[in-house]
Each structure stands twice: as C-alpha cells, then as structure tokens.
Amino acid sequence: MNISSAIFDRSAPDLDSCPDESLPEFAFIGRSNVGKSSLLNMLAGEEGMARVSPKPGFTRMINIFTMNERWRLVDLPGYGFAHGTRKNSARFNQAVADYLEHRTNLCLVFVLIDSGLAPQEIDLEFVEWLVRQSVPFVLVYTKIDKVSAATVQTNVATFTARISAWFEQPPTAFTSSAETGHGRQELLGVIEEQMTAIHAESSRAPVPGETQGTRTRLPKSPKRRPDLNRPW
C-alpha cells in the first residue's frame, strides 16, 4: 500500500464527536511513551502528521486522519498517562473504551508494545480487556532499533507466553522501528488486506435468504464482535 494523502479530520473528545461511519477505521494505541506518534508519522510518510512530544500522554483526544480518501487512521490516547486532572484522565480513558467497544466501522486495533521492556502489567491488562470485549487487534513491538535483537526476542517471547492462555493461537505480531522504517510495509499490508476483504464483501451479490446489508465477518481478524453489521 502506498499513502498518497493523509488529511487531518478532527480531534474528537468522545465517541459522539467522531465523524460518520462511512469509512473503515484502523486505530493505534499503546502505553504512553511507546513511540506511537513517531510510528504513525513513519507509516504516513509525513513527519508532522502526528505531533511528537517529549512529554508522555500528549495525545488527549481521539485524533482522526483520512488516508488515501479510502480509510481512516485513528490515533488514540495512551492508556498509561494523560495530562490534566484525574477527572480528565478518567474521561479520556472512558472515551477510548467507548470508541473501542461501540465504533461499528472499527476494523482493527494496532496495540503498540515497547520491545525494550519486559512485559508491563498495564499492557497485559489492556490486551486482556480487548480479548474480553472481542475487539480485533494485532500487536506491534516498537523501537527495535533501540535495543539488541536478543532483547527484543526475549521480551516478545515472554509477552507471548504471558497472554497465551487467552487464545487458541496467539495474535499476529509485528516488530517496527520509526527510525529505520522497519515494519512499515508489513503494517500497511495488514490494512490493505483488510480493505481488500471489505471491498470483496461490499461487491458480493446477496445470496437467497440473506438479509440485505448484512456483512459476514472479515477474514483473518483475531477477534470480532459477534453479529456486528458494518455500514459499508
């Protein structure tokens, strides 16, 4: 997949403030300071698309970008820290939960994990929450250029072992580096695969007895909300 355009749509404080559900959305989220903004800029090929801040928790709202006029990239607030009062922090976390649980055009969540750290409880808790909510996701281990390959391998294996009891098969995982561009084509390829499946489903002629507008589940997603109709 090539990115020909990345247009900022809006910063939404809650689910109701998000744009209409006419385009598929792919959301990115991770613990604060995981390198999410740098990764998003690398994926988009635009240095300033997502603002990079030295202070963790800079992203406070649901930031939405329209990519190639075909799909949306959603930059979600980190789940470890948020600037402001405890009241605001709780509100932002609730906005993220509402989005992940109820956004009907959400196709896939990319959960970012710092490859240089041993499994963090907050990451494990978040993944477990996604599993309970049947939210489709993949794992992306970031910053592999910052540590040795052996450290990355050890931390990925340990994280996989910690979550293995929650799955028949572990979720798909990728490694990435915003500095070197490693993983860019693989991650964009996942989005392209999902978009191809959506197009195929949209153009599929209804079979006898099928309710008009009902979509079957997209293939190769680790989890899918049950009986969820898509607007496209």
Backbone bond lengths (Angstrom), bond angles and torsions (degrees), N, CA, C in turn:
res aa  C-N    CA-C-N  psi(-1)  N-CA   C-N-CA  omega(-1)  CA-C   N-CA-C  phi
1 M - - - 1.465 - - 1.522 109.87 -
2 N 1.325 116.16 133.91 1.456 122.16 173.14 1.523 109.15 -105.68
3 I 1.319 117.11 139.94 1.457 122.14 176.72 1.523 108.36 -96.39
4 S 1.324 116.29 110.81 1.457 120.97 -179.05 1.522 112.34 -96.76
5 S 1.339 116.81 -22.45 1.468 119.86 178.53 1.511 109.83 -154.75
6 A 1.327 115.01 141.60 1.462 122.65 175.81 1.517 107.32 -136.27
7 I 1.323 116.09 106.39 1.465 121.59 -172.83 1.523 109.48 -115.03
8 F 1.331 115.84 123.83 1.456 119.98 177.27 1.523 109.69 -65.58
9 D 1.331 116.11 129.99 1.463 121.30 179.08 1.521 110.95 -96.35
10 R 1.344 116.00 -58.13 1.466 119.02 -178.31 1.519 110.85 -172.11
11 S 1.334 114.89 165.64 1.455 122.98 167.78 1.519 107.01 -108.92
12 A 1.323 116.19 115.58 1.460 121.17 -174.64 1.529 110.24 -104.67
13 P 1.340 118.18 128.62 1.457 120.42 178.42 1.519 113.29 -77.17
14 D 1.338 117.32 -17.67 1.456 120.26 -178.66 1.526 109.42 -157.28
15 L 1.311 115.89 176.18 1.458 121.36 -176.28 1.524 111.89 -61.23
16 D 1.316 117.41 -40.78 1.463 120.81 -177.07 1.525 112.31 -65.37
17 S 1.318 117.35 -20.97 1.461 121.14 -178.83 1.523 112.90 -89.67
18 C 1.323 117.58 -3.00 1.461 121.41 179.09 1.524 110.02 -71.83
19 P 1.330 118.37 158.57 1.473 120.67 178.82 1.520 111.36 -68.23
20 D 1.323 115.60 175.12 1.464 119.77 179.75 1.534 110.08 -60.38
21 E 1.310 115.96 168.44 1.462 121.34 -172.45 1.524 112.43 -99.32
22 S 1.325 116.08 32.19 1.460 120.38 -175.06 1.524 113.34 -79.80
23 L 1.348 117.95 -17.09 1.459 121.02 -179.17 1.530 110.85 -119.09
24 P 1.321 117.58 143.96 1.468 120.68 175.15 1.527 110.33 -62.67
25 E 1.321 116.56 145.28 1.453 121.24 -179.03 1.533 111.15 -123.77
26 F 1.321 114.63 142.81 1.458 122.90 177.71 1.525 107.25 -126.07
27 A 1.319 116.36 118.05 1.464 121.51 -171.54 1.526 111.08 -103.80
28 F 1.332 115.34 145.95 1.462 122.55 177.87 1.524 108.72 -122.13
29 I 1.330 115.36 133.23 1.452 119.82 -177.48 1.521 109.09 -152.41
30 G 1.314 116.21 154.45 1.461 120.82 177.10 1.509 110.21 -173.74
31 R 1.319 114.58 172.23 1.456 120.00 176.01 1.524 108.88 -60.93
32 S 1.316 117.08 145.94 1.452 120.58 -179.43 1.525 110.70 -55.89
33 N 1.321 115.68 142.07 1.463 124.15 -179.85 1.527 112.28 73.20
34 V 1.338 117.34 22.94 1.464 120.32 178.82 1.528 111.99 -85.46
35 G 1.347 115.98 -7.17 1.465 120.27 -178.75 1.506 113.51 92.15
36 K 1.332 116.56 27.42 1.469 120.27 -175.12 1.528 112.10 -65.70
37 S 1.321 117.78 -46.94 1.462 119.93 -177.21 1.520 111.51 -62.66
38 S 1.321 116.86 -41.62 1.464 120.18 177.95 1.521 111.01 -62.88
39 L 1.328 116.67 -40.20 1.462 120.48 179.01 1.522 111.00 -64.74
40 L 1.330 117.39 -42.55 1.459 120.42 -179.68 1.522 111.02 -64.29
41 N 1.323 117.07 -40.94 1.462 119.85 176.70 1.522 110.83 -62.51
42 M 1.327 116.56 -39.42 1.461 120.33 178.02 1.520 111.04 -63.78
43 L 1.330 117.45 -43.29 1.459 120.56 179.58 1.524 111.26 -63.37
44 A 1.319 116.33 -43.10 1.463 120.74 -176.90 1.519 112.36 -76.60
45 G 1.328 116.91 -19.63 1.451 119.66 -175.60 1.505 112.60 73.58
46 E 1.342 116.56 20.71 1.459 121.88 179.48 1.522 108.25 -129.90
47 E 1.330 116.25 116.47 1.456 121.71 -172.18 1.521 112.61 -60.08
48 G 1.333 117.32 -36.55 1.451 119.23 -173.25 1.519 115.08 -104.39
49 M 1.336 118.50 13.95 1.460 119.20 -176.83 1.528 110.68 -61.53
50 A 1.322 117.20 -55.41 1.468 121.60 175.75 1.519 107.18 -103.98
51 R 1.304 116.72 128.70 1.461 121.02 -175.83 1.516 110.72 -72.44
52 V 1.342 115.69 127.71 1.462 121.53 178.37 1.513 108.19 -95.71
53 S 1.336 116.47 128.58 1.455 121.21 -178.88 1.521 110.00 -124.40
54 P 1.354 118.19 143.26 1.465 120.01 175.42 1.518 112.39 -71.04
55 K 1.326 116.68 -14.73 1.458 120.47 179.81 1.527 109.60 -94.76
56 P 1.340 117.85 128.16 1.466 119.43 178.76 1.511 111.13 -66.09
57 G 1.328 115.21 151.12 1.462 119.35 176.67 1.505 114.27 80.83
58 F 1.345 117.68 19.75 1.463 119.53 -177.58 1.519 111.75 -64.75
59 T 1.329 116.92 -39.48 1.458 120.19 179.17 1.519 108.90 -70.90
60 R 1.313 116.62 116.96 1.459 120.68 -175.27 1.517 112.49 -114.90
61 M 1.313 117.16 -17.05 1.454 120.85 -178.98 1.522 109.82 -123.48
62 I 1.317 115.27 174.31 1.462 121.86 175.92 1.519 107.32 -83.70
63 N 1.332 116.63 103.93 1.461 121.65 -177.27 1.521 109.46 -94.08
64 I 1.319 116.08 128.48 1.464 121.68 -170.99 1.518 110.21 -123.35
65 F 1.334 115.93 130.83 1.460 123.56 179.50 1.522 109.30 -124.75
66 T 1.318 116.49 137.85 1.460 121.66 175.29 1.523 108.78 -93.08
67 M 1.325 116.15 123.08 1.463 122.21 -174.20 1.533 109.63 -109.45
68 N 1.335 114.98 127.06 1.473 121.14 177.37 1.526 112.67 54.31
69 E 1.323 117.13 19.28 1.467 123.39 -178.85 1.527 112.05 59.78
70 R 1.352 116.85 17.09 1.468 120.40 -175.09 1.524 113.21 -120.91
71 W 1.326 117.65 -28.25 1.457 120.91 -177.15 1.523 109.60 -150.95
72 R 1.313 115.65 168.88 1.463 119.92 -178.58 1.524 110.68 -117.89
73 L 1.302 114.43 138.14 1.459 122.47 170.61 1.521 107.14 -98.86
74 V 1.326 116.74 128.39 1.461 121.59 -176.00 1.522 109.30 -116.52
75 D 1.323 115.50 119.65 1.457 123.42 179.70 1.528 107.70 -97.64
76 L 1.341 115.81 105.84 1.458 120.96 -176.40 1.521 111.12 -93.03
77 P 1.335 118.07 148.50 1.471 120.86 176.69 1.517 111.66 -59.41
78 G 1.330 115.98 144.45 1.455 120.56 175.86 1.516 111.32 -62.27
79 Y 1.322 116.48 150.72 1.457 119.29 -175.41 1.523 113.36 -98.43
80 G 1.346 117.45 13.64 1.458 118.40 179.59 1.507 114.67 -109.11
81 F 1.331 117.23 -20.09 1.457 119.46 -172.92 1.516 108.68 -162.57
82 A 1.322 116.63 146.71 1.464 120.34 172.29 1.515 108.41 -147.71
83 H 1.325 116.76 134.44 1.452 119.76 176.55 1.525 109.78 -64.74
84 G 1.324 116.18 150.77 1.454 120.01 178.36 1.511 111.45 109.47
85 T 1.302 114.22 -169.73 1.457 120.34 -176.34 1.519 110.99 -76.06
86 R 1.331 115.74 165.04 1.460 120.32 176.31 1.518 110.03 -60.05
87 K 1.328 117.21 -33.92 1.461 120.31 179.35 1.516 109.93 -62.82
88 N 1.355 117.06 -45.19 1.456 119.84 179.32 1.519 111.43 -65.84
89 S 1.325 116.45 -39.82 1.454 119.84 179.45 1.519 110.66 -58.91
90 A 1.332 116.42 -44.95 1.460 120.38 179.50 1.520 110.73 -63.39
91 R 1.328 116.93 -38.84 1.460 120.35 -179.00 1.528 110.67 -65.48
92 F 1.325 117.03 -42.50 1.463 119.36 179.46 1.523 110.64 -64.16
93 N 1.309 116.91 -41.28 1.456 119.46 178.77 1.520 110.90 -62.62
94 Q 1.320 117.30 -39.29 1.459 120.77 178.71 1.518 110.89 -66.81
95 A 1.336 116.52 -37.18 1.463 119.84 178.03 1.526 110.66 -62.65
96 V 1.323 116.65 -40.39 1.466 120.59 177.92 1.520 110.25 -64.67
97 A 1.331 116.70 -45.24 1.467 120.51 179.60 1.522 110.75 -60.84
98 D 1.332 117.56 -43.12 1.465 120.98 179.00 1.523 110.52 -61.96
99 Y 1.334 115.96 -42.63 1.459 119.58 -179.57 1.527 110.10 -62.62
100 L 1.310 117.10 -49.31 1.466 120.54 -175.63 1.528 112.18 -66.77
101 E 1.302 117.06 -33.44 1.471 120.65 -177.88 1.520 112.74 -80.95
102 H 1.338 117.37 -34.68 1.460 119.40 -165.04 1.524 115.44 -121.70
103 R 1.309 119.15 -3.36 1.461 120.68 -179.12 1.526 108.40 -76.40
104 T 1.315 117.84 109.27 1.463 120.90 -170.56 1.518 113.48 -72.77
105 N 1.332 119.10 -22.97 1.461 120.84 -179.82 1.525 112.21 -98.02
106 L 1.331 117.63 12.64 1.456 121.02 174.26 1.524 109.34 -74.77
107 C 1.317 116.60 120.11 1.465 121.30 -177.72 1.516 112.79 -92.08
108 L 1.338 116.27 -42.53 1.450 119.59 -171.54 1.522 109.43 -160.57
109 V 1.332 115.12 145.02 1.466 121.77 176.69 1.524 108.45 -111.76
110 F 1.319 116.05 130.70 1.461 122.09 173.93 1.527 107.38 -98.50
111 V 1.327 116.28 110.35 1.463 121.47 -178.58 1.522 108.42 -93.86
112 L 1.318 117.05 117.47 1.457 122.38 -175.65 1.527 110.53 -91.14
113 I 1.334 116.17 130.15 1.449 123.56 -179.24 1.529 108.30 -125.18
114 D 1.320 117.75 133.11 1.465 121.96 178.52 1.528 109.25 -71.69
115 S 1.334 116.65 114.77 1.466 120.79 -175.76 1.524 112.72 -69.25
116 G 1.321 117.42 -16.97 1.454 120.50 -177.97 1.506 114.47 -86.07
117 L 1.326 117.58 -1.85 1.459 121.33 -176.45 1.519 110.93 -116.27
118 A 1.311 115.54 145.43 1.459 120.00 169.03 1.521 108.11 -62.38
119 P 1.333 118.41 158.29 1.470 120.40 -177.18 1.527 112.69 -49.19
120 Q 1.322 115.35 126.09 1.459 122.51 178.58 1.520 109.18 -94.17
121 E 1.319 116.07 137.41 1.464 119.98 -176.55 1.519 111.94 -58.98
122 I 1.332 117.18 -35.76 1.465 119.37 -177.85 1.525 110.53 -66.97
123 D 1.352 117.59 -35.10 1.461 120.46 175.77 1.521 110.67 -67.56
124 L 1.316 116.80 -43.94 1.459 121.10 179.50 1.521 111.01 -62.27
125 E 1.320 116.70 -42.07 1.467 120.54 179.04 1.519 111.27 -63.85
126 F 1.334 116.24 -39.48 1.461 119.21 -179.03 1.517 111.04 -67.63
127 V 1.330 117.05 -43.88 1.463 120.26 177.50 1.522 110.52 -60.67
128 E 1.320 116.65 -42.36 1.469 119.38 178.67 1.519 110.87 -61.93
129 W 1.337 117.20 -38.12 1.472 120.91 178.25 1.528 110.29 -64.31
130 L 1.328 117.50 -42.43 1.457 120.32 177.78 1.519 111.00 -60.50
131 V 1.324 116.76 -40.96 1.460 120.90 178.97 1.522 110.35 -62.09
132 R 1.322 116.65 -45.43 1.474 120.25 -179.53 1.520 111.53 -62.75
133 Q 1.336 116.88 -33.91 1.464 120.86 -178.64 1.525 112.45 -87.87
134 S 1.330 117.25 -1.26 1.477 122.22 -178.25 1.521 112.17 57.45
135 V 1.317 116.10 41.06 1.460 121.50 176.53 1.527 108.51 -89.53
136 P 1.329 119.34 126.65 1.462 121.18 -179.78 1.527 111.08 -70.19
137 F 1.327 116.88 134.49 1.462 119.37 -177.80 1.525 110.91 -153.93
138 V 1.329 114.18 161.18 1.458 122.83 167.96 1.526 107.02 -128.84
139 L 1.324 116.42 161.41 1.464 121.93 179.00 1.522 109.68 -102.72
140 V 1.330 115.91 140.99 1.458 121.58 177.09 1.530 108.05 -129.15
141 Y 1.315 116.66 113.23 1.463 121.43 178.76 1.524 108.50 -88.29
142 T 1.322 116.27 118.17 1.459 122.71 -171.61 1.530 112.19 -96.88
143 K 1.328 114.96 169.26 1.472 124.18 171.16 1.531 113.43 60.61
144 I 1.323 117.52 36.12 1.465 117.85 -177.58 1.521 112.21 -68.58
145 D 1.329 117.29 -14.99 1.465 120.09 177.33 1.524 112.35 -77.39
146 K 1.327 117.43 -12.64 1.464 121.73 -175.27 1.524 112.96 -87.33
147 V 1.322 117.94 -17.44 1.462 121.59 -175.69 1.522 109.44 -134.43
148 S 1.328 116.20 170.89 1.455 120.40 -179.06 1.524 110.90 -72.27
149 A 1.327 114.76 157.58 1.468 120.07 178.00 1.520 110.85 -61.77
150 A 1.335 116.86 -34.13 1.465 120.38 179.02 1.528 111.24 -65.37
151 T 1.326 116.36 -39.33 1.468 120.12 178.15 1.517 110.98 -65.02
152 V 1.321 116.06 -44.00 1.467 120.09 177.54 1.525 110.16 -58.73
153 Q 1.314 116.57 -48.72 1.459 120.89 -178.40 1.524 111.44 -59.65
154 T 1.326 116.76 -43.25 1.463 120.79 -179.57 1.522 111.58 -64.85
155 N 1.332 116.58 -45.94 1.463 120.10 -177.24 1.523 111.56 -68.37
156 V 1.327 117.54 -38.43 1.463 120.65 177.63 1.527 109.96 -64.87
157 A 1.318 116.90 -44.81 1.465 120.58 -179.78 1.527 111.03 -63.30
158 T 1.326 116.87 -40.22 1.464 120.22 -179.49 1.522 110.98 -67.65
159 F 1.337 116.08 -42.13 1.469 119.43 178.37 1.524 110.12 -62.99
160 T 1.327 116.61 -44.06 1.463 120.63 179.52 1.525 110.85 -59.82
161 A 1.331 116.28 -41.51 1.462 119.83 179.33 1.528 111.45 -64.76
162 R 1.325 116.56 -38.37 1.467 120.10 -178.25 1.525 112.20 -65.48
163 I 1.339 118.08 -31.71 1.459 120.36 -175.92 1.529 112.74 -101.77
164 S 1.324 117.60 -1.46 1.470 120.95 -171.45 1.521 113.45 -61.25
165 A 1.311 117.80 -29.60 1.460 120.40 -177.72 1.524 112.35 -69.06
166 W 1.316 117.77 -14.76 1.462 121.24 -176.98 1.522 112.71 -88.92
167 F 1.330 118.38 -5.47 1.454 121.21 -173.79 1.522 110.68 -136.23
168 E 1.325 115.56 152.48 1.453 119.58 165.65 1.521 109.86 -72.17
169 Q 1.330 116.29 -38.80 1.452 122.95 172.64 1.525 107.55 -131.91
170 P 1.325 118.03 139.85 1.471 119.72 -178.81 1.525 110.72 -63.54
171 P 1.320 117.63 153.75 1.469 120.08 179.29 1.521 111.34 -65.69
172 T 1.310 115.48 156.42 1.457 120.87 176.64 1.523 109.38 -61.91
173 A 1.336 116.27 138.46 1.460 120.78 -177.51 1.520 110.28 -131.78
174 F 1.331 115.33 147.38 1.454 122.77 179.03 1.525 108.93 -132.20
175 T 1.324 116.16 158.47 1.462 121.27 170.63 1.518 108.21 -113.36
176 S 1.335 116.33 152.61 1.457 119.24 -174.62 1.524 111.30 -151.93
177 S 1.317 114.25 159.47 1.455 122.19 173.15 1.513 108.31 -145.46
178 A 1.320 116.62 119.65 1.460 120.00 176.93 1.519 110.96 -69.28
179 E 1.321 117.81 -24.58 1.460 121.82 -178.68 1.524 111.55 -74.41
180 T 1.310 117.33 -43.65 1.470 120.78 -175.18 1.525 113.32 -98.67
181 G 1.323 116.82 -14.05 1.464 120.08 -176.40 1.515 113.53 85.55
182 H 1.332 116.52 3.21 1.466 119.92 179.67 1.532 110.31 -59.97
183 G 1.319 116.09 132.37 1.460 121.69 177.59 1.513 114.41 92.57
184 R 1.312 118.13 -9.18 1.467 120.27 -175.44 1.517 112.05 -59.69
185 Q 1.327 116.65 -53.65 1.455 119.53 -176.82 1.521 111.68 -65.89
186 E 1.340 117.14 -33.42 1.461 119.78 178.27 1.521 111.62 -65.35
187 L 1.324 116.92 -44.21 1.465 120.15 -179.29 1.528 111.36 -68.83
188 L 1.327 116.54 -43.06 1.463 119.14 176.31 1.531 110.74 -64.91
189 G 1.330 116.06 -31.10 1.457 119.63 176.79 1.515 112.78 -64.53
190 V 1.334 116.77 -35.77 1.464 120.48 176.26 1.525 109.97 -62.24
191 I 1.331 116.31 -43.76 1.460 120.33 179.32 1.523 110.28 -64.86
192 E 1.327 116.65 -42.59 1.465 120.44 178.98 1.521 110.94 -61.57
193 E 1.329 116.87 -40.29 1.465 120.59 178.39 1.525 111.09 -61.82
194 Q 1.320 116.20 -43.07 1.459 119.98 178.33 1.531 110.97 -65.27
195 M 1.333 116.71 -41.83 1.457 120.54 179.27 1.524 111.27 -63.50
196 T 1.312 117.03 -38.49 1.469 120.98 177.59 1.524 110.27 -63.28
197 A 1.338 116.21 -41.50 1.453 120.19 179.02 1.527 111.05 -65.81
198 I 1.315 116.78 -38.94 1.464 121.03 178.11 1.526 110.19 -63.21
199 H 1.331 115.81 -44.82 1.465 119.54 179.55 1.528 110.77 -61.84
200 A 1.320 116.05 -41.58 1.466 119.59 179.72 1.519 111.12 -63.85
201 E 1.321 116.83 -40.93 1.459 120.38 179.10 1.529 111.24 -67.61
202 S 1.336 116.38 -39.27 1.463 120.36 -178.58 1.515 111.91 -66.02
203 S 1.338 116.69 -33.47 1.461 120.41 -177.49 1.511 113.27 -91.69
204 R 1.328 117.01 -4.76 1.460 119.95 -178.45 1.520 110.55 -70.88
205 A 1.301 116.09 129.88 1.464 119.98 178.70 1.521 109.54 -70.17
206 P 1.343 118.63 138.81 1.457 120.55 178.57 1.525 111.51 -64.65
207 V 1.307 115.82 142.76 1.463 121.06 177.85 1.519 108.43 -92.64
208 P 1.347 118.03 159.47 1.466 120.37 -179.68 1.530 111.65 -55.16
209 G 1.320 114.61 133.41 1.458 120.16 178.76 1.508 114.16 86.74
210 E 1.352 117.93 -5.84 1.456 120.65 -179.96 1.514 109.71 -83.57
211 T 1.300 117.23 136.24 1.456 122.15 178.67 1.518 108.95 -72.42
212 Q 1.308 117.37 129.27 1.452 121.77 -178.58 1.521 109.78 -59.99
213 G 1.317 116.74 132.30 1.459 121.39 176.70 1.505 113.60 92.58
214 T 1.318 118.85 -10.20 1.452 119.85 179.52 1.515 110.24 -80.68
215 R 1.333 116.37 131.98 1.451 121.04 -177.96 1.525 109.72 -108.76
216 T 1.297 115.88 141.13 1.446 118.87 171.57 1.516 109.07 -77.68
217 R 1.296 116.91 167.46 1.452 120.62 -177.46 1.517 111.07 -70.49
218 L 1.322 115.79 144.77 1.446 120.25 177.82 1.522 109.41 -69.23
219 P 1.328 118.06 143.66 1.458 119.88 -178.19 1.515 112.53 -75.35
220 K 1.328 115.55 158.02 1.455 124.48 170.02 1.513 113.51 63.33
221 S 1.312 119.63 26.46 1.449 121.60 170.67 1.517 108.47 -97.28
222 P 1.349 118.46 135.72 1.452 119.84 -177.89 1.525 113.04 -60.54
223 K 1.323 115.90 -38.12 1.454 120.48 -179.98 1.515 108.80 -140.81
224 R 1.306 116.83 154.65 1.451 120.97 179.14 1.515 108.69 -148.06
225 R 1.317 115.72 135.88 1.455 117.82 176.24 1.521 109.06 -62.33
226 P 1.327 118.88 137.33 1.464 120.33 -177.81 1.523 112.13 -70.92
227 D 1.347 114.62 140.14 1.462 121.80 173.23 1.514 113.04 54.78
228 L 1.316 116.07 40.96 1.459 120.21 -177.22 1.523 110.52 -99.15
229 N 1.321 116.56 116.08 1.463 121.02 178.79 1.529 109.77 -82.80
230 R 1.291 116.52 139.17 1.454 122.30 177.12 1.527 109.69 -99.97
231 P 1.332 118.61 146.95 1.474 120.50 -178.12 1.518 112.99 -80.35
232 W 1.327 119.65 -1.55 1.458 121.06 179.98 1.507 109.46 -129.66
